Amino acid sequence: MTRKLDALINSLEGIEIITDSSQVAKLSQDYYTFSPVLVSKLEGKVGDIVVRPANEAEVLKVAAACAKHRIPVTVRGAGTGNYGQCVPLHGGVILDMTRLQEILWVKPGVARVEAGVKLAALDKKTREIGWEIRLAPSTYRTATIGGFIAGGSGGIGSIQYGMLADRGNILALRVITVEDEPRAIALRGDDVQKVNHAWGINGIITEVEIPLGPAYPWAEVIVTFDDFMAAAKFGQAIGNADGMIKKLISVFASSISQYFHAVQEYIPEGSHSVFLIISEPSLEFLPAFVEQYGGQITYKKPAEEAAKGTHLAEFSWNHTTLLARSVDTGITYLQSLFPNDGSLQLVEQMYNYFGDEVMMHLEFFRVNGVVVPGALQLVRYTTEERLNEIIRYHEQHGVSIANPHTYIIEDSGRKVIDPEQLKFKEIVDPYGLMNPGKSKVIQFHTQN
């Protein structure tokens, strides 16, 4: 490998290359440390070098060099994922895309950018003309658009617009192949699904075109409840109120508020809370909803103030896990999808059955046009065996688990890889060099 790497480095003169072992190790990681299971499996997995192209022409050179020398390549954005998606299992090149930061153009309702653009930077730019990005992870300040599409699935905004995989949430992608003579392939419409949420195994995303939403003035509100199920039912009711424009509905069991130091004073001890980001015109209808479910508004920031200081978005989705782990590293998490039957019966069952061992954290979002409760429960970790018992109990009772304790695509939320993605993989990565080892099917295919 050393001779191959030397030859590769010599062929990439003028492109930024990092060889310092400590920096390479740092850029070989993401937040897989949220999972104690992944920590043991991915420990010591690092790339050999990091390459930081500044434009697509340099990406093409790197792709050609990796294909020529048969060196694995793992594409990286900001490394804010949680599954070890950008951790290289077989060394090789870490392709850091964060220098591709050009916002190519912004028009009413649509924007086209390079893959390394940070979501917060793009949102700031689009707001200049009255529009905003539709969806973002809780790591939007640092996450890149390319990384979000390759490794994410939804987040803040999903209560209004659904998930990334929903038709229309990605308009177009430009992808570089890893062949002897790499090509740039333009994907539009449904063809973007060949690359969406594929963990960088089938092409290097260099450009992204996404739809935008109207930039509403967003207010932030905390509502507290004495009863957890009242909080959950309130969250679902707000989600189903189609005339009220929302960006976030997060529901937290009382035991989670201990990790929310910045807003803890607004959550009375022992109470359950709902964090809302809601358009200012919709605020008028909120008090009646709150009264109906027996809640109390304890915190309210109008849009002008919400743009400064503490942002409720940064307590939601997997930032909840991050905040909890900053206090107690013995905490890990689950990702669960409850049935969309409207009853919340299974939510109540799991809440009562596990108590504080599995602290309930719900996020409401749209799936196929229907508001459903997903959960990123905080788990007090003891052993891998007990964690698997918890997962099995959920699954046996009809709760789908997107397992965050595996780096294999099929074992997480997918179960199987889209056949169209497999076909595309064969076209764009004939030597199986892209992020190898992250799929059961492709791993077998490349070894036989």
C-alpha positions as a Markdown table, in Angstrom:
| # | Residue | x | y | z |
|---|---|---|---|---|
| 1 | Met | 0.0 | 0.0 | 0.0 |
| 2 | Thr | 2.9 | 2.4 | 0.8 |
| 3 | Arg | 4.2 | 2.3 | -2.8 |
| 4 | Lys | 0.7 | 2.8 | -4.2 |
| 5 | Leu | 0.1 | 5.8 | -1.8 |
| 6 | Asp | 3.4 | 7.4 | -2.8 |
| 7 | Ala | 2.5 | 7.0 | -6.5 |
| 8 | Leu | -1.0 | 8.5 | -5.8 |
| 9 | Ile | 0.4 | 11.4 | -3.8 |
| 10 | Asn | 2.9 | 12.2 | -6.6 |
| 11 | Ser | 0.1 | 12.2 | -9.2 |
| 12 | Leu | -1.9 | 14.8 | -7.2 |
| 13 | Glu | 0.6 | 17.7 | -7.1 |
| 14 | Gly | -1.2 | 21.0 | -6.3 |
| 15 | Ile | -4.0 | 19.4 | -4.4 |
| 16 | Glu | -4.1 | 19.7 | -0.6 |
| 17 | Ile | -3.0 | 16.4 | 1.0 |
| 18 | Ile | -2.8 | 15.7 | 4.8 |
| 19 | Thr | -0.5 | 13.0 | 5.9 |
| 20 | Asp | -0.1 | 13.9 | 9.6 |
| 21 | Ser | -1.3 | 10.8 | 11.4 |
| 22 | Ser | -3.2 | 12.6 | 14.2 |
| 23 | Gln | -5.0 | 14.8 | 11.7 |
| 24 | Val | -5.8 | 11.8 | 9.5 |
| 25 | Ala | -7.1 | 9.9 | 12.5 |
| 26 | Lys | -9.3 | 12.8 | 13.5 |
| 27 | Leu | -10.7 | 13.1 | 10.0 |
| 28 | Ser | -11.4 | 9.4 | 9.9 |
| 29 | Gln | -14.1 | 9.7 | 12.5 |
| 30 | Asp | -17.7 | 10.8 | 12.9 |
| 31 | Tyr | -20.0 | 10.6 | 15.9 |
| 32 | Tyr | -20.2 | 6.8 | 16.0 |
| 33 | Thr | -19.0 | 7.2 | 19.6 |
| 34 | Phe | -22.7 | 7.7 | 20.5 |
| 35 | Ser | -22.8 | 3.9 | 20.2 |
| 36 | Pro | -20.7 | 1.8 | 22.7 |
| 37 | Val | -21.2 | -1.1 | 20.3 |
| 38 | Leu | -19.6 | 0.8 | 17.4 |
| 39 | Val | -16.7 | 2.1 | 19.5 |
| 40 | Ser | -15.3 | -1.4 | 19.9 |
| 41 | Lys | -15.9 | -2.4 | 16.2 |
| 42 | Leu | -14.5 | 0.8 | 14.7 |
| 43 | Glu | -11.6 | 1.5 | 17.0 |
| 44 | Gly | -8.4 | 2.0 | 15.1 |
| 45 | Lys | -10.1 | 2.3 | 11.7 |
| 46 | Val | -8.3 | 5.2 | 10.0 |
| 47 | Gly | -7.4 | 6.3 | 6.5 |
| 48 | Asp | -3.9 | 6.6 | 5.2 |
| 49 | Ile | -4.1 | 10.1 | 3.9 |
| 50 | Val | -6.7 | 12.9 | 3.6 |
| 51 | Val | -7.2 | 14.7 | 0.3 |
| 52 | Arg | -9.0 | 18.1 | 0.2 |
| 53 | Pro | -9.9 | 19.0 | -3.4 |
| 54 | Ala | -10.9 | 22.6 | -4.0 |
| 55 | Asn | -13.1 | 22.1 | -7.1 |
| 56 | Glu | -14.6 | 19.4 | -9.3 |
| 57 | Ala | -11.6 | 19.2 | -11.5 |
| 58 | Glu | -9.5 | 18.2 | -8.6 |
| 59 | Val | -12.1 | 15.6 | -7.5 |
| 60 | Leu | -11.9 | 14.1 | -10.9 |
| 61 | Lys | -8.1 | 13.8 | -10.6 |
| 62 | Val | -8.4 | 12.1 | -7.2 |
| 63 | Ala | -11.0 | 9.7 | -8.5 |
| 64 | Ala | -8.8 | 8.8 | -11.4 |
| 65 | Ala | -5.7 | 8.2 | -9.2 |
| 66 | Cys | -7.7 | 6.0 | -6.7 |
| 67 | Ala | -9.0 | 3.9 | -9.6 |
| 68 | Lys | -5.6 | 3.6 | -11.2 |
| 69 | His | -3.9 | 2.5 | -8.0 |
| 70 | Arg | -6.9 | 0.6 | -6.7 |
| 71 | Ile | -6.9 | 2.5 | -3.4 |
| 72 | Pro | -10.2 | 2.7 | -1.4 |
| 73 | Val | -11.8 | 6.2 | -1.1 |
| 74 | Thr | -14.1 | 7.3 | 1.6 |
| 75 | Val | -16.0 | 10.6 | 1.0 |
| 76 | Arg | -16.4 | 12.9 | 4.0 |
| 77 | Gly | -18.4 | 16.1 | 4.7 |
| 78 | Ala | -18.2 | 17.5 | 8.2 |
| 79 | Gly | -18.3 | 14.1 | 9.8 |
| 80 | Thr | -21.5 | 14.8 | 11.8 |
| 81 | Gly | -23.1 | 11.4 | 11.1 |
| 82 | Asn | -23.6 | 8.7 | 13.8 |
| 83 | Tyr | -23.2 | 5.3 | 12.1 |
| 84 | Gly | -19.5 | 5.4 | 11.2 |
| 85 | Gln | -20.7 | 6.1 | 7.6 |
| 86 | Cys | -17.4 | 8.0 | 6.8 |
| 87 | Val | -15.1 | 5.8 | 8.9 |
| 88 | Pro | -12.8 | 3.9 | 6.4 |
| 89 | Leu | -12.7 | 0.2 | 7.1 |
| 90 | His | -9.9 | -0.5 | 4.7 |
| 91 | Gly | -7.7 | 2.6 | 5.0 |
| 92 | Gly | -6.9 | 4.5 | 1.8 |
| 93 | Val | -8.0 | 8.0 | 0.9 |
| 94 | Ile | -10.3 | 10.2 | 3.0 |
| 95 | Leu | -11.8 | 12.6 | 0.4 |
| 96 | Asp | -12.7 | 15.7 | 2.4 |
| 97 | Met | -15.2 | 17.7 | 0.4 |
| 98 | Thr | -15.4 | 20.7 | 2.7 |
| 99 | Arg | -13.5 | 23.1 | 0.4 |
| 100 | Leu | -16.2 | 22.8 | -2.3 |
| 101 | Gln | -18.1 | 25.7 | -0.8 |
| 102 | Glu | -19.5 | 27.7 | -3.7 |
| 103 | Ile | -23.2 | 28.6 | -3.7 |
| 104 | Leu | -23.6 | 28.5 | -7.5 |
| 105 | Trp | -27.0 | 30.2 | -7.7 |
| 106 | Val | -30.1 | 30.9 | -5.7 |
| 107 | Lys | -33.5 | 31.6 | -7.2 |
| 108 | Pro | -37.0 | 31.8 | -5.8 |
| 109 | Gly | -37.8 | 28.3 | -4.6 |
| 110 | Val | -34.6 | 26.6 | -5.7 |
| 111 | Ala | -30.8 | 26.7 | -5.0 |
| 112 | Arg | -27.8 | 24.9 | -6.5 |
| 113 | Val | -24.6 | 24.6 | -4.5 |
| 114 | Glu | -21.4 | 22.6 | -4.2 |
| 115 | Ala | -21.4 | 19.6 | -1.9 |
| 116 | Gly | -19.2 | 21.2 | 0.8 |
| 117 | Val | -21.5 | 24.1 | 1.5 |
| 118 | Lys | -22.7 | 24.2 | 5.1 |
| 119 | Leu | -26.4 | 24.2 | 5.6 |
| 120 | Ala | -26.4 | 27.2 | 7.8 |
| 121 | Ala | -24.5 | 29.2 | 5.3 |
| 122 | Leu | -26.9 | 28.2 | 2.5 |
| 123 | Asp | -29.9 | 29.1 | 4.7 |
| 124 | Lys | -28.5 | 32.5 | 5.4 |
| 125 | Lys | -28.0 | 33.2 | 1.7 |
| 126 | Thr | -31.4 | 32.0 | 0.6 |
| 127 | Arg | -33.1 | 34.1 | 3.3 |
| 128 | Glu | -31.8 | 37.2 | 1.6 |
| 129 | Ile | -34.5 | 36.6 | -1.1 |
| 130 | Gly | -37.2 | 35.4 | 1.3 |
| 131 | Trp | -36.6 | 31.6 | 1.1 |
| 132 | Glu | -35.0 | 29.0 | 3.3 |
| 133 | Ile | -33.8 | 25.4 | 3.1 |
| 134 | Arg | -36.6 | 22.9 | 3.8 |
| 135 | Leu | -34.9 | 20.3 | 5.9 |
| 136 | Ala | -31.8 | 20.2 | 8.1 |
| 137 | Pro | -30.3 | 18.0 | 10.8 |
| 138 | Ser | -29.7 | 19.4 | 14.3 |
| 139 | Thr | -26.1 | 19.8 | 13.3 |
| 140 | Tyr | -27.0 | 22.3 | 10.6 |
| 141 | Arg | -24.4 | 24.8 | 11.7 |
| 142 | Thr | -21.5 | 22.5 | 10.7 |
| 143 | Ala | -23.1 | 19.8 | 8.4 |
| 144 | Thr | -22.5 | 20.0 | 4.7 |
| 145 | Ile | -25.3 | 19.6 | 2.1 |
| 146 | Gly | -23.5 | 16.7 | 0.4 |
| 147 | Gly | -23.0 | 14.9 | 3.7 |
| 148 | Phe | -26.6 | 15.4 | 4.7 |
| 149 | Ile | -27.9 | 13.8 | 1.4 |
| 150 | Ala | -25.4 | 10.9 | 1.6 |
| 151 | Gly | -25.9 | 10.1 | 5.2 |
| 152 | Gly | -29.0 | 11.8 | 6.5 |
| 153 | Ser | -32.7 | 11.2 | 6.1 |
| 154 | Gly | -34.6 | 14.1 | 7.6 |
| 155 | Gly | -34.7 | 16.5 | 10.6 |
| 156 | Ile | -35.8 | 20.0 | 11.4 |
| 157 | Gly | -38.5 | 20.8 | 8.8 |
| 158 | Ser | -39.6 | 17.2 | 8.3 |
| 159 | Ile | -42.9 | 17.9 | 10.1 |
| 160 | Gln | -43.8 | 20.2 | 7.1 |
| 161 | Tyr | -41.9 | 18.7 | 4.2 |
| 162 | Gly | -41.4 | 15.0 | 5.0 |
| 163 | Met | -38.1 | 13.2 | 4.6 |
| 164 | Leu | -35.2 | 13.7 | 2.2 |
| 165 | Ala | -36.2 | 10.5 | 0.3 |
| 166 | Asp | -39.7 | 12.0 | -0.5 |
| 167 | Arg | -40.1 | 12.9 | -4.1 |
| 168 | Gly | -39.3 | 16.5 | -4.7 |
| 169 | Asn | -37.0 | 17.2 | -1.7 |
| 170 | Ile | -33.9 | 16.7 | -3.9 |
| 171 | Leu | -34.1 | 18.1 | -7.4 |
| 172 | Ala | -30.7 | 17.2 | -8.9 |
| 173 | Leu | -27.2 | 15.9 | -8.1 |
| 174 | Arg | -23.9 | 15.9 | -9.9 |
| 175 | Val | -21.8 | 12.8 | -9.2 |
| 176 | Ile | -18.3 | 11.8 | -10.1 |
| 177 | Thr | -17.5 | 8.2 | -10.9 |
| 178 | Val | -14.4 | 6.3 | -9.7 |
| 179 | Glu | -13.2 | 4.7 | -12.9 |
| 180 | Asp | -10.0 | 4.8 | -15.0 |
| 181 | Glu | -11.5 | 7.8 | -16.7 |
| 182 | Pro | -13.9 | 9.3 | -14.2 |
| 183 | Arg | -17.1 | 11.0 | -15.5 |
| 184 | Ala | -19.5 | 13.6 | -14.1 |
| 185 | Ile | -23.0 | 12.2 | -14.2 |
| 186 | Ala | -26.0 | 14.5 | -13.9 |
| 187 | Leu | -29.0 | 13.0 | -12.0 |
| 188 | Arg | -32.4 | 14.7 | -12.0 |
| 189 | Gly | -35.8 | 13.8 | -10.7 |
| 190 | Asp | -36.3 | 10.3 | -9.3 |
| 191 | Asp | -32.8 | 9.4 | -10.5 |
| 192 | Val | -31.3 | 11.2 | -7.5 |
| 193 | Gln | -32.5 | 8.2 | -5.4 |
| 194 | Lys | -29.6 | 6.2 | -6.8 |
| 195 | Val | -27.3 | 8.2 | -4.6 |
| 196 | Asn | -29.5 | 9.5 | -1.8 |
| 197 | His | -28.7 | 8.1 | 1.6 |
| 198 | Ala | -26.2 | 5.6 | 0.1 |
| 199 | Trp | -23.4 | 6.4 | 2.5 |
| 200 | Gly | -21.0 | 7.4 | -0.3 |
| 201 | Ile | -20.7 | 3.9 | -1.7 |
| 202 | Asn | -21.8 | 4.9 | -5.3 |
| 203 | Gly | -20.4 | 8.1 | -6.5 |
| 204 | Ile | -18.9 | 11.4 | -5.2 |
| 205 | Ile | -21.5 | 14.1 | -4.9 |
| 206 | Thr | -20.0 | 17.4 | -6.1 |
| 207 | Glu | -23.2 | 19.5 | -6.7 |
| 208 | Val | -26.7 | 19.6 | -5.2 |
| 209 | Glu | -29.9 | 21.3 | -6.4 |
| 210 | Ile | -32.6 | 21.5 | -3.8 |
| 211 | Pro | -36.1 | 23.1 | -3.5 |
| 212 | Leu | -36.5 | 25.9 | -1.0 |
| 213 | Gly | -39.5 | 26.8 | 1.2 |
| 214 | Pro | -40.9 | 30.3 | 2.1 |
| 215 | Ala | -38.8 | 31.8 | 4.9 |
| 216 | Tyr | -41.4 | 32.3 | 7.7 |
| 217 | Pro | -40.7 | 34.3 | 10.8 |
| 218 | Trp | -40.2 | 31.4 | 13.2 |
| 219 | Ala | -41.1 | 31.7 | 16.9 |
| 220 | Glu | -39.8 | 29.2 | 19.5 |
| 221 | Val | -42.0 | 27.9 | 22.3 |
| 222 | Ile | -41.7 | 25.4 | 25.2 |
| 223 | Val | -44.9 | 23.9 | 26.6 |
| 224 | Thr | -44.8 | 21.7 | 29.7 |
| 225 | Phe | -47.2 | 19.0 | 30.9 |
| 226 | Asp | -47.7 | 17.0 | 34.1 |
| 227 | Asp | -48.6 | 13.8 | 32.1 |
| 228 | Phe | -46.3 | 12.5 | 29.4 |
| 229 | Met | -49.1 | 11.1 | 27.1 |
| 230 | Ala | -50.8 | 14.5 | 27.2 |
| 231 | Ala | -47.6 | 16.0 | 25.9 |
| 232 | Ala | -47.3 | 13.3 | 23.2 |
| 233 | Lys | -51.0 | 13.8 | 22.2 |
| 234 | Phe | -50.5 | 17.5 | 22.1 |
| 235 | Gly | -47.5 | 17.1 | 19.8 |
| 236 | Gln | -49.5 | 14.9 | 17.4 |
| 237 | Ala | -52.4 | 17.3 | 17.4 |
| 238 | Ile | -50.2 | 20.2 | 16.5 |
| 239 | Gly | -48.6 | 18.1 | 13.8 |
| 240 | Asn | -52.0 | 17.2 | 12.3 |
| 241 | Ala | -53.1 | 20.9 | 12.3 |
| 242 | Asp | -52.3 | 21.5 | 8.7 |
| 243 | Gly | -53.2 | 25.1 | 8.7 |
| 244 | Met | -50.5 | 25.8 | 11.3 |
| 245 | Ile | -47.0 | 26.1 | 9.9 |
| 246 | Lys | -44.4 | 24.2 | 11.9 |
| 247 | Lys | -40.7 | 23.5 | 11.7 |
| 248 | Leu | -40.2 | 21.3 | 14.8 |
| 249 | Ile | -42.3 | 19.3 | 17.3 |
| 250 | Ser | -40.1 | 17.6 | 19.9 |
| 251 | Val | -41.5 | 15.8 | 22.9 |
| 252 | Phe | -39.3 | 14.9 | 25.9 |
| 253 | Ala | -40.0 | 12.8 | 29.0 |
| 254 | Ser | -39.3 | 14.6 | 32.3 |
| 255 | Ser | -36.0 | 12.7 | 32.9 |
| 256 | Ile | -34.4 | 14.3 | 29.8 |
| 257 | Ser | -34.8 | 17.9 | 30.9 |
| 258 | Gln | -31.8 | 17.5 | 33.3 |
| 259 | Tyr | -29.6 | 17.6 | 30.2 |
| 260 | Phe | -31.0 | 20.9 | 28.9 |
| 261 | His | -29.1 | 23.3 | 31.1 |
| 262 | Ala | -29.6 | 26.4 | 29.0 |
| 263 | Val | -33.4 | 26.1 | 29.2 |
| 264 | Gln | -33.9 | 24.0 | 32.4 |
| 265 | Glu | -35.3 | 27.0 | 34.3 |
| 266 | Tyr | -38.3 | 26.9 | 31.9 |
| 267 | Ile | -39.1 | 23.2 | 32.6 |
| 268 | Pro | -40.6 | 22.7 | 36.1 |
| 269 | Glu | -39.1 | 19.7 | 37.9 |
| 270 | Gly | -41.0 | 16.5 | 37.0 |
| 271 | Ser | -42.8 | 17.9 | 34.0 |
| 272 | His | -42.6 | 16.7 | 30.5 |
| 273 | Ser | -41.9 | 19.2 | 27.7 |
| 274 | Val | -42.7 | 19.9 | 24.1 |
| 275 | Phe | -40.3 | 22.1 | 22.1 |
| 276 | Leu | -41.9 | 23.9 | 19.1 |
| 277 | Ile | -40.7 | 26.0 | 16.3 |
| 278 | Ile | -43.8 | 27.5 | 14.8 |
| 279 | Ser | -44.5 | 30.4 | 12.4 |
| 280 | Glu | -45.5 | 33.6 | 14.1 |
| 281 | Pro | -48.9 | 33.8 | 12.4 |
| 282 | Ser | -49.8 | 30.4 | 13.8 |
| 283 | Leu | -49.0 | 31.4 | 17.3 |
| 284 | Glu | -52.5 | 32.9 | 17.7 |
| 285 | Phe | -54.0 | 29.4 | 17.7 |
| 286 | Leu | -51.5 | 27.8 | 20.1 |
| 287 | Pro | -53.0 | 28.8 | 23.5 |
| 288 | Ala | -56.3 | 27.0 | 22.8 |
| 289 | Phe | -54.4 | 23.8 | 21.9 |
| 290 | Val | -52.3 | 24.1 | 25.0 |
| 291 | Glu | -55.3 | 24.5 | 27.2 |
| 292 | Gln | -57.1 | 21.6 | 25.5 |
| 293 | Tyr | -54.3 | 19.2 | 26.5 |
| 294 | Gly | -53.7 | 20.6 | 30.0 |
| 295 | Gly | -50.3 | 22.2 | 29.2 |
| 296 | Gln | -48.6 | 25.4 | 30.1 |
| 297 | Ile | -46.5 | 27.7 | 28.0 |
| 298 | Thr | -43.3 | 28.4 | 29.9 |
| 299 | Tyr | -41.1 | 29.9 | 27.2 |
| 300 | Lys | -41.8 | 31.9 | 24.2 |
| 301 | Lys | -39.4 | 33.8 | 21.9 |
| 302 | Pro | -40.7 | 35.8 | 18.9 |
| 303 | Ala | -38.9 | 35.3 | 15.6 |
| 304 | Glu | -36.7 | 38.4 | 16.0 |
| 305 | Glu | -35.4 | 37.2 | 19.3 |
| 306 | Ala | -35.3 | 33.5 | 18.3 |
| 307 | Ala | -32.6 | 34.3 | 15.7 |
| 308 | Lys | -30.2 | 35.1 | 18.6 |
| 309 | Gly | -28.8 | 33.1 | 21.5 |
| 310 | Thr | -30.2 | 29.7 | 22.3 |
| 311 | His | -31.9 | 27.9 | 19.5 |
| 312 | Leu | -34.5 | 25.2 | 20.4 |
| 313 | Ala | -33.5 | 23.3 | 17.2 |
| 314 | Glu | -30.2 | 22.5 | 18.9 |
| 315 | Phe | -32.0 | 20.5 | 21.6 |
| 316 | Ser | -33.8 | 18.3 | 19.1 |
| 317 | Trp | -33.2 | 15.2 | 17.0 |
| 318 | Asn | -29.8 | 13.8 | 17.8 |
| 319 | His | -28.6 | 16.9 | 19.6 |
| 320 | Thr | -30.6 | 15.6 | 22.5 |
| 321 | Thr | -28.3 | 12.6 | 22.6 |
| 322 | Leu | -25.2 | 14.8 | 22.3 |
| 323 | Leu | -26.3 | 17.0 | 25.2 |
| 324 | Ala | -27.1 | 14.0 | 27.3 |
| 325 | Arg | -23.8 | 12.3 | 26.6 |
| 326 | Ser | -21.9 | 15.6 | 27.5 |
| 327 | Val | -23.3 | 14.9 | 31.0 |
| 328 | Asp | -23.3 | 11.1 | 31.1 |
| 329 | Thr | -21.2 | 9.1 | 28.6 |
| 330 | Gly | -23.1 | 6.0 | 29.7 |
| 331 | Ile | -26.1 | 7.1 | 27.6 |
| 332 | Thr | -26.7 | 5.9 | 24.1 |
| 333 | Tyr | -29.8 | 6.0 | 21.9 |
| 334 | Leu | -32.3 | 4.2 | 19.7 |
| 335 | Gln | -34.0 | 5.3 | 16.5 |
| 336 | Ser | -37.6 | 4.1 | 16.4 |
| 337 | Leu | -40.6 | 4.5 | 14.0 |
| 338 | Phe | -44.0 | 4.0 | 15.6 |
| 339 | Pro | -47.1 | 3.0 | 13.6 |
| 340 | Asn | -49.0 | 5.9 | 12.1 |
| 341 | Asp | -52.4 | 4.7 | 13.3 |
| 342 | Gly | -52.9 | 7.9 | 15.3 |
| 343 | Ser | -53.4 | 6.1 | 18.7 |
| 344 | Leu | -49.9 | 6.5 | 20.2 |
| 345 | Gln | -50.7 | 3.3 | 22.0 |
| 346 | Leu | -47.3 | 1.8 | 21.4 |
| 347 | Val | -45.6 | 5.0 | 22.5 |
| 348 | Glu | -47.4 | 4.7 | 25.8 |
| 349 | Gln | -46.6 | 1.0 | 26.1 |
| 350 | Met | -42.9 | 1.6 | 25.6 |
| 351 | Tyr | -42.8 | 4.6 | 27.9 |
| 352 | Asn | -44.4 | 2.7 | 30.7 |
| 353 | Tyr | -42.6 | -0.6 | 30.2 |
| 354 | Phe | -39.0 | 0.8 | 30.1 |
| 355 | Gly | -39.3 | 3.8 | 32.4 |
| 356 | Asp | -36.1 | 5.8 | 32.8 |
| 357 | Glu | -34.0 | 3.0 | 31.3 |
| 358 | Val | -35.2 | 4.1 | 27.9 |
| 359 | Met | -36.1 | 7.8 | 28.2 |
| 360 | Met | -38.8 | 8.8 | 25.6 |
| 361 | His | -37.9 | 11.5 | 23.1 |
| 362 | Leu | -40.3 | 11.9 | 20.2 |
| 363 | Glu | -39.9 | 13.8 | 17.0 |
| 364 | Phe | -43.1 | 14.2 | 14.8 |
| 365 | Phe | -42.6 | 14.2 | 11.0 |
| 366 | Arg | -44.4 | 13.3 | 7.8 |
| 367 | Val | -44.1 | 10.0 | 6.1 |
| 368 | Asn | -46.1 | 9.5 | 2.9 |
| 369 | Gly | -48.1 | 12.6 | 3.8 |
| 370 | Val | -49.1 | 11.4 | 7.3 |
| 371 | Val | -47.8 | 12.7 | 10.6 |
| 372 | Val | -46.0 | 10.0 | 12.5 |
| 373 | Pro | -44.1 | 9.8 | 15.8 |
| 374 | Gly | -40.5 | 8.8 | 15.5 |
| 375 | Ala | -38.3 | 8.4 | 18.5 |
| 376 | Leu | -34.7 | 9.0 | 19.4 |
| 377 | Gln | -34.9 | 7.5 | 22.9 |
| 378 | Leu | -32.0 | 7.9 | 25.3 |
| 379 | Val | -30.9 | 4.5 | 26.6 |
| 380 | Arg | -29.0 | 3.9 | 29.9 |
| 381 | Tyr | -26.5 | 1.5 | 28.5 |
| 382 | Thr | -25.4 | -1.6 | 30.5 |
| 383 | Thr | -24.5 | -4.4 | 28.1 |
| 384 | Glu | -24.8 | -5.1 | 24.4 |
| 385 | Glu | -27.0 | -8.0 | 25.2 |
| 386 | Arg | -29.5 | -5.8 | 27.1 |
| 387 | Leu | -29.4 | -3.3 | 24.3 |
| 388 | Asn | -30.4 | -6.0 | 21.8 |
| 389 | Glu | -33.1 | -7.2 | 24.2 |
| 390 | Ile | -34.6 | -3.6 | 24.2 |
| 391 | Ile | -34.4 | -3.5 | 20.4 |
| 392 | Arg | -36.1 | -7.0 | 20.1 |
| 393 | Tyr | -38.9 | -6.0 | 22.4 |
| 394 | His | -39.7 | -2.9 | 20.3 |
| 395 | Glu | -39.6 | -4.9 | 17.1 |
| 396 | Gln | -41.7 | -7.7 | 18.5 |
| 397 | His | -44.4 | -5.2 | 19.4 |
| 398 | Gly | -44.5 | -3.5 | 16.0 |
| 399 | Val | -42.0 | -0.7 | 16.4 |
| 400 | Ser | -39.5 | -0.4 | 13.5 |
| 401 | Ile | -35.9 | 0.2 | 14.7 |
| 402 | Ala | -33.3 | 1.9 | 12.5 |
| 403 | Asn | -30.4 | 0.5 | 14.4 |
| 404 | Pro | -27.7 | 3.1 | 15.1 |
| 405 | His | -25.4 | 0.5 | 16.5 |
| 406 | Thr | -24.2 | -1.0 | 13.2 |
| 407 | Tyr | -22.1 | 0.4 | 10.3 |
| 408 | Ile | -23.7 | -2.0 | 7.8 |
| 409 | Ile | -26.4 | -0.3 | 5.6 |
| 410 | Glu | -28.7 | -3.3 | 5.6 |
| 411 | Asp | -28.6 | -3.8 | 9.4 |
| 412 | Ser | -29.5 | -0.1 | 10.1 |
| 413 | Gly | -32.7 | 1.2 | 8.7 |
| 414 | Arg | -32.6 | -0.1 | 5.2 |
| 415 | Lys | -32.8 | -3.9 | 5.7 |
| 416 | Val | -32.1 | -4.2 | 1.9 |
| 417 | Ile | -30.3 | -1.9 | -0.5 |
| 418 | Asp | -32.4 | -0.4 | -3.3 |
| 419 | Pro | -31.7 | -2.5 | -6.4 |
| 420 | Glu | -31.3 | 0.7 | -8.4 |
| 421 | Gln | -28.5 | 1.8 | -6.1 |
| 422 | Leu | -26.8 | -1.5 | -6.7 |
| 423 | Lys | -27.0 | -1.2 | -10.4 |
| 424 | Phe | -25.7 | 2.3 | -10.3 |
| 425 | Lys | -22.9 | 1.2 | -8.0 |
| 426 | Glu | -21.7 | -1.3 | -10.7 |
| 427 | Ile | -21.6 | 1.6 | -13.2 |
| 428 | Val | -19.8 | 4.3 | -11.2 |
| 429 | Asp | -17.5 | 2.1 | -9.0 |
| 430 | Pro | -16.4 | -0.9 | -11.0 |
| 431 | Tyr | -13.5 | -1.7 | -8.7 |
| 432 | Gly | -15.5 | -1.5 | -5.5 |
| 433 | Leu | -13.3 | 1.2 | -4.1 |
| 434 | Met | -15.9 | 3.5 | -2.6 |
| 435 | Asn | -16.4 | 3.1 | 1.2 |
| 436 | Pro | -15.9 | -0.7 | 1.0 |
| 437 | Gly | -17.2 | -2.9 | 3.8 |
| 438 | Lys | -20.4 | -0.9 | 4.6 |
| 439 | Ser | -22.7 | -3.3 | 2.8 |
| 440 | Lys | -23.2 | -7.1 | 3.0 |
| 441 | Val | -24.2 | -7.4 | -0.6 |
| 442 | Ile | -21.5 | -5.2 | -2.1 |
| 443 | Gln | -18.8 | -6.6 | 0.2 |
| 444 | Phe | -19.5 | -10.1 | -1.0 |
| 445 | His | -19.7 | -8.9 | -4.6 |
| 446 | Thr | -16.3 | -7.1 | -4.5 |
| 447 | Gln | -14.6 | -10.1 | -2.9 |
| 448 | Asn | -15.9 | -12.7 | -5.3 |
